[in-house]
């Protein structure tokens, strides 16, 4: 599962009502190699990764200038079917692929080992980039981390390697506690890396009686996390705020693709469409501020972008790239798009400012959703703000003659004039 939502705090969110950032199925598989029949696959449960948060660890004395340091908080659920006994042990792992500049390494992890019940307490990340109990920190803590009560046994593996793994084991023949768990670790990443690919794995075991002669199996899932920038201005700092032209894209009918593999394919295709389109107008997507949204993407163009040139060129490039992509695939992608110009900054949970607030409302408003239904042949439906229309559309020698329709964009608690265009259907193209 790729394209998770991230920002400068690197948050990949999967809260209640939102799909998890990754999910691994737990199954029992019958060994039928000697029987010559089709294998039986019984669902046991899932391990769901509901939140993956990354923040910059600003050490007082950074011992390795070639590596950036990040604090990662990973929330995951161990969940079994109601009629399946909890496992004797279950484990989760996060692994990291090496890039051209080398791979990430895990240098510290929490919990580091739990053999007796531990009460809820606050831990800290110290300037040495290790973890300590709140009352044992000998130097100024960088981050305070409230931790829930912990039940034994928990063992950590992989510190000092490109993967970290926690194993939860039932005590005295008992079973693993089902429900939510938290793991934290320090990730050292080659300086300058903008994002990392994460592979989430799981494993488990049942008693012989509960396994019924079948083999416990678990798979893996992948997602991508955008890393916060080193040295970025603090949230709320006026210097961090700028005026930007930006846009957002939503995949129509994304939630109806219930197979994770299909959604992952959509993410990859959308990334390629946007990457090629912004390249067509002279930008590199890796250099732009962008934030995946699960079913789409937010993008802010540079401060020096020329709206009069970039917006018309972008609309045409996106429409052309989307059309070409759909010609190559049977699973058609349709997009809702909104664009505006406004204040922009990075905050703890991602894009902030009037820009993201405005285009998020526009893309979710009734006119653009109705246009998708009314124009089933259209791959792209576009809504721009009144300001963008007046400044970039009317002043443009081509766009000013095309079909933009004035509408009232309204969502709950918001209403504003906007301009609707359906490229290829009486509009652009």
N, C-alpha and C positions, 0 to 999 in steps of 0.2 A: 504494500500500500504506500504510494508515494504522494508527494505534494502535500504534506501535512502543513498545518498553519503555524507559521513561525514568525518571530520578530526579533528585536534586539535582545529580549529576554529569551529568545529561542523557544517560545512556547509552542509545543505541538499538542493541541487540546483535543480531548475526547470526553467531554462532560456528559452528564445525563441528557438523553435525547439527541446526542451527537455521536456519530460512529467513532469507535476507538481509533487511535493512530495506528494500531497494529493488533492483530488477533491470530492466535494459534489454536487450532482445533486439537483436542485430545481424543484419541480413538483406540479401540481394540480391534486388531486385525487377526483373522484366523490364518494360520499357516496351512496353505492348501497345495503346496508344491508337489506333494506325493499323491494328491487326490485328483488332480486334473480338473478341478472345478473352479468356478469363479470365487474370489475371496469375499468373505463376509467382513464388513466394516461397521462397527458399532460405535456410535457417538457416546463419549464419556463426559465431555465438558469442553471448556475453553479457558485459556489464559488470555485476558484482554488487557491491553496496555492503554490506559485511559488518558494519561498525561505525561508529557516528556518536556521538562522545562530546563532551559539552559541559560545561565548568566555568566558574565565575565567575572573571573576571579582575579582581582587586582592585588596581587601580592606586593608587600612592602619591599621585599628584596627578591626579585625574579631571578632564580638561579640559572635559568636557561633561556637566553633571549631569542633563540630560534624557535621556541615553542610558546604558543599561547595557552593559557590555562582557563578552563571553564568548569563551573559547578553544575552538575546535572542532577535533577530530581526526577525519578521515574516512579509513577504510580501504576500498579497493576493489580488485577483481580484474578484469584484462583477460584474457578466456578465449575461445579460438577452438576450433571443432570440430577433431578430430585431422587431418582431411584438408583443412583450409583453411589456406593460408599466413597468417602473422601480417600485420596491416595495416601500411601505410606510415606511417600516423599514426592515433592514437586520442585522443579527448578526453572528459573528464567535466566536468560543470557542476552546481553547486548554485545554484538561484535561489530567491528569497524573495518572497512576495506581500505587498503593503502592506496593513496593517490600517487601522482607522479612525484610529489614532494615528500612522500613517506606517509605512514599511517598514524592515526591517533593511538595513544597509550593511556591506560587507566593507571593512575599513580596512587590513589587512595579510594577506599570504599566504606560505606556505612549502610547497614550494620556490618561490622567486621567479624562477628562471631557471637552468637547468643546461646548459652548453655543453661541459663537459669532465667526465670521470668524477670523482665526489666520494666520498671514503671515508665510512664510517659515522662520525658525530660527534653531539655533543650541542648542540642549539640552545637558546636561552632566549627566553622572552617577557619583555621589560623593562617597567619601570614606565611607559614612554612608549607601551606597547601596540604595540610593533613587535618584530620578530625579529632576533636577533643570534647569531653563532656563540658557543659557550660561552666561548671565550677572548677574545672581543671585547666582551663585555657591560660597558659602562662604569658601570652602576649595579646596584643590587640586583635580581637576576632574580626575577620573580614565579613562573615555572614553568620547569622544565628538561624538554626534550623530546628524548629519544634518537631519532635519525633513522637509518634504514638507508642503506647505500651507494646512490648515485644514478647512473644512466646517462643520458647525453645522448640526445637533446635534450628538455628539458622547458621549456615556456613557460607563464607564467601570464597570464591576462587578467581584467579586471573589478575590480581593486582600486579602491575608491572608488565602487563601484556596488552594486546589489542582487543581483549574481550573481558567482560566482567560477568560473573555468574553467581547467583544466590541459590542455595539449596535449602528448602524447608523440609524438615524431617519430623515425623511424629515421635513423641517420647514414650519409652516403655511400651512399645508395641502399638501405640496410638496412631492417629492419623493427623494429617496436616490441617491446620486451621484454614477453612475456606474464607473468602472475602478479600478485602482490600489490603494491600501491602505497599510500603514505600522503601525505595532504595536510592541512595545518593552516592555519587562518585565524582572524583576529579578527573577530568579528561584533558590530557596534554596533546595539543594539535599543532602540526607545523604552522608557523607564523604565516599569515596571509590567506589561509584556507577560508572560503566564504561559506561552505556548506559541507556536510558529511552525510554519507549513506550509512544507515543503521540496519543491521539484521537482527531481528528479535527471534529468539529460539526458546523452546520449552521442552521439558521432559517430565516424566512422572512414573510411578510404579504403584501397582495394586497388589494385594495379597494374592496368593495362588488361587484361593477359593473365589475371590472377587473377579480375577482375570479369566476364570473359566477356561483355562487352557489356551487363551488367546494372547497376542503380543501387544503390550501398550506401545503406542506410537504417537508422536507429536511432530508437527511440521515447523515451519518458520515463516516469517513475514518480513518485508522490508519497507522502510520509509526514509525520507530525506529531511534533514533538519538544516535550516539556514542559521549560521552562527552570528551572534552579535558582533559588531565591529569593535576591534580594539581601539580604545582611546576615543570612542564616540562621546559627544557631549552628554551630560546628564539630562534625563527627562525633565522637561520644564525649563531648561536653560534657553533663554531667548535666542542664543546663537545657534541652537539646534533647529529652529523653526525657519522654514523658507517657503516661498510661494512657488507652487509647482503645477504643471499640467499633468494630469493622471487619468488612468482609466481602470475599470474593472471588467472582468469577464466571468459569466456564470454559464456552466453547461446545462442546457435544458434537459430535464428528465434524468438528471444524474442519479437521484435516489432510486429510480426504477431499475438501475443496473445492480441487482442484488448480489452478483458474483464478484468477489473481491478482485479476481483476475481481470474482469472486464473493466472495473473502475481503475485499476492500475494502468491498464492499456490506455484509457482515456486521459489519465494524467500525463502519460508519456507523449501522447499525440498533441495535447494542448501545449505542453512545454515546447515541443518542436514548432508548432504553428506560431506561437508568440515569439519564440527565439528568432525564427526566420523573418517574421514580419518586422520586428524592430531592427533587425540587421538590414532589411531592405531600405529603411529610412535613415540608416547611418548610425545606429546605436548597437551596443553589445549588451545583451540581457544580463550577463554576469556583472556588468558595471552599474546596472540600474537598481534602485530600491524596489524590491518586489516582495510580495507576501502571498504564498499559496493560501487558499481558503477552503480546501477540501473539495469543493465542486467548481473551483475556478481559480482566479488569481487577481491580485491588486498590483498595479505597476505605477510608479511615479517617475516621470521623465526628469532629466537633469534640470537644474535651475536655469541654465542658459538655453534650454530647448525653445525653439521658435514655434509657438502654437499655430501661426498662420501657415507654416510649412508642414510641421510634424503631424498635426491632427489629420488634415486631409490625406496626407501620404500614408499615415498609419491605418486609417479606415480602409483605404484601397488595398493596402498590403495584407491586412488581416482577412479581408473578404476573399482575396485571391488565394492566399495560403490555405484558408479553411476550405474553399471550394476544391482546390487541388487535393487536399488530404481526404476529403469525402469521396472523391473519385477513386481513391486507392483502397478504401475500406467499405465493408458492408454495414458496419455499425456507424451510422451517420451521426456526426456531431453538429448540434445547433447551439448557437451562443447568443446570450443577451449581453449587451455591452452598454456601459455608461461612461461618460467622460465629463470632467469638470476642471476648473482651475481654482486653487485655494491654498490655504496654509497647510503645511505638512511637517511632521517631525516623527522620530522614532520614540516610542515610550516602552514601558516595561512589557506590555503584551502585544506590541506590534505597531502598525501605523496609527498615528493620532493626527488630529487637526481637522479643519473644515473640509479638506479635500476628500479624505476617506469617508467621512460622515455623509457628505453630499452624494458621491457616486454610489455608495452602498444603498442609500435611500432610492436614488434614481433607478438602479438596476432591479430593485425589488418592487417598484411601483406598478400600479395597475396598467398604465398605458403600454409599457413595454411587454408585460406579461400577456395582455390582450392581443398585442400585435403578433406575438409568437403563435397564438391560437388562430388568429385571423389570416395568417400568411404561412400555411404549412409548408409551402415550397421554399421559404426563405431559410437560409442557413445562419444569417446574422441579422439581428435587430438591434438598432442603435438609438440611444437617448442621450442628448447632450443638454447641459444646463443653459439657461437663458444667457448667462454671461459668455459662455463659450460660443453660443450661436451668434451673438452680436459681434464678438471680437474676432472669431476665427472662421465662421461659416459665411456670414454676409459679406465679409471683406475679401473672400477668396474668389478668384475669377471662375472657378469650376463649381465649387460647392454652392455658391450663391444661386446658381441656376437649377440646382437639383431639388428634389422634392423632400423638404423638411416640413412636418406638420406640427403646429403649436398645440400642445396638450397641457393638462394640469396633472403633474406627477403627485400622487398622493399615496402615502402609506400611513400607518397608525401614528398620529401626532405630528404629521408633517404634510405640507402641501406647497408646491412651488411650480411656476411655469417652466416648461422644458420643451425640447424640440425632438420629434421622432422621425427616424429615417429607417427604411428597410432596403438596404443595398441589394440591387439586382431586381427589385420589385417596384418599379416606378421611382427609384431613388438612385443611389450610386451604382455604377457598374452596368 
